[in-house]
Amino acid sequence: MVKVFQALSSGSSILKKAGSSSPRLDAELILGFVLNWDRIKIMTEGESELSGAEYESFLRYIEDRAKGMPIAYITGHKEFMGLDFYIEPGVLIPRADTEVIAETVIRECKSIDGQVSIADVGCGSGAIGISIAHYVKYAFVTMMDISDSAVEISNKNADLNHVKERVKIIKGNLMEPVAKEEFDFVVSNPPYIRTDVIQSLQRDVRDFEPHIALDGGRDGLKYYRQITMSASTCIKAGGMLVYEIGFDQGKAVADIMLRAGFSNINVLKDLAGMDRCIIGKKIC
Ligand code: GLN
């Protein structure tokens, strides 16, 4: 019989050899997932024994991780804005740095009286739109994505986080499904990596996350141009356009927004102090 502490040490040594930067933590998270235990229990009940089936399944997931599969695709979950999101390989894993986008919209919503309408364009797992709906009880969020998996997973996440009655999830290309509607806010974390950079991304991202959610075209700005164009007619006077951006895209995206008539443009930083969010107002 293998004990918890032995499984952790063999799991983390496999991951260490495979080049993981956090082998012990990864092994703890994977074992916690297999046993359905939280991390504290994993760390404090080292003498407990695993069944043969549990140990086999642990080793199988350790092999997946050793090949670069992100933990969130193994466990099927990722925390974002203090909420639990169901995740699978068809959608990008929510990043901690993306919380600044959700927080910015939530903060701006507080300055509006009454109901607020928000469009989340290219919603992926639904992390941004659903956390806004969770924290702003008078927000109505329309979320859209061209990917069937994204629509399906966003629906699951809206259920999981009990906001189903205030979100609408539509399959469609960018803002086409809502071309005739008007919103107080349009928010998006579009694909923004330059096509020629995709191959040099970290293996876990490059080999496992959906390129459709990452590839922003030749200069990485393709979707900012398209969404900004639609947003300029779909945002109410006084409303705002909020994007996640790459660390070096602030100036280029600000120019796109200025040309489309947005003003009061501000670039905000992420946890690492890099430019990550841009916000602009539609005055009239
Ligand atoms: N920030 C993501 C990454 O680092 C990219 C997200 C995007 O293209 N929208 O992989």
Boltz pocket constraint, residues with backbone or C-beta under 6 A from the ligand:
constraints:
  - pocket:
      binder: B
      contacts: [[A, 95], [A, 189], [A, 190], [A, 191], [A, 192], [A, 193], [A, 205], [A, 213], [A, 214], [A, 215], [A, 244]]
      max_distance: 6.0
